[in-house]
Amino acid sequence: MHDAKPAAIVRTERGLSINGKRITLYDVMDYVKAEYSPKFIRNILNLTESEINVALSYIENNRSEVEAEYEMVLKYAEEIRQYWEERNRDRLAAIAKMPPPPGKEAAWKKLQEFKARNKAELESQS
């Protein structure tokens, strides 16, 4: 039988985390910021009642510290996204210009029409 670790917030190499989990408070913050209910957050992150309560209490009691770290995490994630987007730009453009695979022309045409409709719909919403 394994020993269940008590729910607590610990600092790991990944940042503030729920003890015994790979879930960080920044993961929880994504859902808190989106105004999801604690029950939804608990279910989506597969947490116990005690773990979600400890996480939400820690966030509330240390709001400025957690917010500051969360903003740093978001900034870093955006920098990484931009790096890979730039690095892959030429490759993605080349892939987009490739002809359809032999025998898949009809499906390819349908996909291109779908993409065009989605793009037009998104542009009409802005």
C-alpha positions as CSV (number, residue, x, y, z in Angstrom):
1,M,0.0,0.0,0.0
2,H,1.4,3.4,-0.9
3,D,1.6,6.4,1.4
4,A,-0.6,9.2,0.2
5,K,1.2,12.5,0.4
6,P,-0.7,15.3,2.2
7,A,-2.0,18.0,-0.2
8,A,0.5,20.8,-0.1
9,I,2.1,23.4,-2.4
10,V,5.9,22.9,-2.9
11,R,8.4,24.6,-5.0
12,T,10.0,22.3,-7.7
13,E,12.1,22.9,-10.8
14,R,8.8,23.5,-12.6
15,G,7.7,26.2,-10.1
16,L,5.0,26.1,-7.5
17,S,3.4,22.6,-7.7
18,I,0.9,20.4,-5.9
19,N,2.9,18.0,-3.8
20,G,3.2,14.6,-5.6
21,K,1.8,15.9,-8.8
22,R,3.1,17.4,-12.0
23,I,0.4,20.0,-11.8
24,T,1.7,23.5,-11.2
25,L,-0.3,26.4,-9.8
26,Y,0.2,28.0,-13.2
27,D,-1.9,25.2,-14.7
28,V,-4.6,25.9,-12.1
29,M,-4.3,29.6,-12.7
30,D,-5.1,29.1,-16.4
31,Y,-8.5,27.8,-15.3
32,V,-9.0,30.3,-12.5
33,K,-8.4,33.2,-14.9
34,A,-10.9,31.6,-17.3
35,E,-13.4,31.6,-14.4
36,Y,-14.0,27.9,-14.3
37,S,-15.5,26.4,-11.2
38,P,-13.3,24.6,-8.6
39,K,-15.1,21.3,-9.4
40,F,-14.4,21.6,-13.1
41,I,-10.7,22.5,-12.4
42,R,-10.5,19.5,-10.0
43,N,-11.9,17.1,-12.6
44,I,-10.0,18.4,-15.6
45,L,-6.7,18.2,-13.7
46,N,-7.6,15.0,-11.9
47,L,-7.1,16.4,-8.5
48,T,-8.6,15.4,-5.2
49,E,-10.9,17.7,-3.2
50,S,-8.0,18.4,-0.8
51,E,-5.5,19.2,-3.6
52,I,-7.8,21.7,-5.3
53,N,-8.7,23.3,-2.0
54,V,-5.0,23.7,-1.0
55,A,-4.1,25.0,-4.5
56,L,-6.9,27.6,-4.5
57,S,-6.2,28.6,-0.9
58,Y,-2.5,29.1,-1.7
59,I,-3.4,31.2,-4.8
60,E,-5.8,33.3,-2.7
61,N,-3.4,33.8,0.2
62,N,-0.4,34.5,-1.9
63,R,-2.1,36.3,-4.8
64,S,0.6,38.8,-5.7
65,E,3.4,36.3,-5.7
66,V,1.5,33.7,-7.7
67,E,0.2,36.4,-10.2
68,A,3.8,37.6,-10.7
69,E,5.2,34.1,-11.3
70,Y,2.2,33.3,-13.5
71,E,2.9,36.4,-15.7
72,M,6.5,35.3,-16.0
73,V,5.4,31.8,-17.1
74,L,3.0,33.2,-19.7
75,K,5.7,35.6,-21.0
76,Y,8.2,32.7,-21.3
77,A,5.6,30.5,-23.0
78,E,4.9,33.2,-25.6
79,E,8.7,33.7,-26.2
80,I,9.0,29.9,-26.9
81,R,5.9,30.0,-29.2
82,Q,7.3,32.9,-31.2
83,Y,10.7,31.2,-31.5
84,W,9.2,28.0,-32.9
85,E,6.8,29.9,-35.1
86,E,9.7,31.8,-36.6
87,R,11.9,28.8,-36.9
88,N,9.2,26.8,-38.7
89,R,7.8,29.6,-40.8
90,D,9.6,28.6,-44.0
91,R,8.9,24.9,-43.6
92,L,5.2,25.5,-42.9
93,A,5.0,27.7,-46.0
94,A,6.6,25.0,-48.1
95,I,4.2,22.4,-46.8
96,A,1.2,24.6,-47.5
97,K,2.3,24.9,-51.2
98,M,2.7,21.2,-51.7
99,P,0.3,19.6,-54.1
100,P,-2.2,17.1,-52.9
101,P,-1.1,13.5,-52.5
102,P,-1.9,11.4,-55.6
103,G,-5.4,10.1,-55.5
104,K,-6.4,12.5,-52.7
105,E,-7.3,15.5,-54.9
106,A,-11.1,15.5,-54.0
107,A,-10.4,15.4,-50.3
108,W,-7.7,18.0,-50.7
109,K,-10.1,20.3,-52.5
110,K,-12.7,19.8,-49.8
111,L,-10.1,20.6,-47.1
112,Q,-9.1,23.8,-48.9
113,E,-12.7,24.9,-49.2
114,F,-13.2,24.2,-45.5
115,K,-10.1,26.3,-44.6
116,A,-11.3,29.2,-46.8
117,R,-14.8,29.2,-45.1
118,N,-13.2,29.2,-41.7
119,K,-10.8,32.0,-42.6
120,A,-13.7,34.1,-44.0
121,E,-15.8,33.4,-40.9
122,L,-13.0,34.5,-38.6
123,E,-12.4,37.6,-40.6
124,S,-16.1,38.6,-40.5
125,Q,-16.0,38.3,-36.7
126,S,-13.2,40.8,-36.3
